[in-house]
Amino acid sequence: MGIQNPSVPPRAQSRIAADKDPNRGHHTGGLVHDNTRHTTRFTVIGNHLAQHRELSLLAIGLGVHLQSLPKGARVDIKTLTVRFPEGATRIAAALRELEAHGYLRRPRERAPGGRIVTRTISCNQPPAGRRHHDEPPHTALDAPDRPATAAPKQEQCEKQAARETGGAHEKRAARKPLPAVPRPAYPAPALLQAATDLLADLRRRDPRLLLSACDTAHLAPGVAAWLEREVGPAAVRHALTADLPSEGLRRPAAVLAYRLTAQLPPPLPFRAPAAPPPVRHPLQTCEGCDRAFRAPAPGRCRDCRTDLQGDA
């Protein structure tokens, strides 16, 4: 009786249930990761891109693809259209989204031969990405090289309104920024002014389309992109105002921004200039036979000139 069997446990072992695992939550659904650590052929992608709240799913996927490519890879729209099943219009819209949010830059440079080429620069950490209100504001060193969107102008207007109302605006929830809009390739001042005038005139067609100065500044590059593609002002006005909902239009600027992006027409194909019409000379009276003929100056007709040459 005094001999103990070491193979027998002193008391019954309680099995650790899976529900008592400290790494397991109490929820029964949702995403479960089955991860394997990568050692080769991988790319580090920031969650600010992978979980971006304003970019479309196509733009996020295209941004991840661009960051995974090696230096010197071709990323023009024709190459991307061959690589992916999406069409050129959707891919071009996704590229514009990435460019508007600072993940892509496409500056134009002059090549040694004199040609103007477009350089595509992918940014894994945009220098002037949109920040939440709880993050520190931009400093002078963080200022972007070129204005990507009109969101900073919109935030400045909202802050100014909050100061004028004694901070009452800050107590309310922050307003969601407007969606990104297309941008013209050559934003000439006259083109942007024409786009601004068109937007300001929309309230004459529909009083609900009374836009603020900040919303107009945000939407003007999108309208300029349409005008740059040789779409007339009447056609742009019809695309923005046709078939609007009869009620429930709480933020018309967001509807216009969506239409400017979703319905952007493709550029017109290149067409060689037509040949000039043939020159039609005035009628002249022949000095030899009084017959009418066409010539740039008075003189003799062709028959009379031939007879003179034969006599000579």
FENPE-V254040 format. One line per field, one symbol per residue. ss: DSSP state (H for helix, E for strand, - for the rest). psi: psi as a letter, one per 30 degrees, with the letter a starting at -180 (. if undefined). A space follows every 50 residues. Layout:
BEGIN
ss = ???
psi = ???
END
This chain:
BEGIN
ss = -----------------HHH--------------------------HHHH ------HHHHHHHHHHHH--------HHHHHHH----HHHHHHHHHHHHH ---EE--EEE-----EEE--EE---------------------------- HHHHHHHHHHHHHH---HHHH-----------------HHHHHHHHHHHH -HHHH-HHH---HHHHHHHHHHHHHHHH----HHHHHHHHH--------- -HHHHHHHHHHH--------------------EEE------EEE------ -HHHHHHHHHH-
psi = ffkkjffkkflkkkkjlffgkfgklflfaakkkikkkkflhlkjkkffef hkffkleeeeeeeeeeffllkfkkhleeeeeeelflleeeeeeeeeeeef ggfkkilklkleffljlkkkjkjfjkfhlkllfflklklefgklekjelg eeeeeeeeeeeeefgggeefflkkkkllllllkleiikeeeeeeeeeeef ffffejffhjkleeeeeefeeeeeeeefghkleeeeeeeffkhkkflgie ifeeeeeeeeeegklllklkkkklkklkkjllklkkfeggkklklfllbl leeeeeeeeee.
END
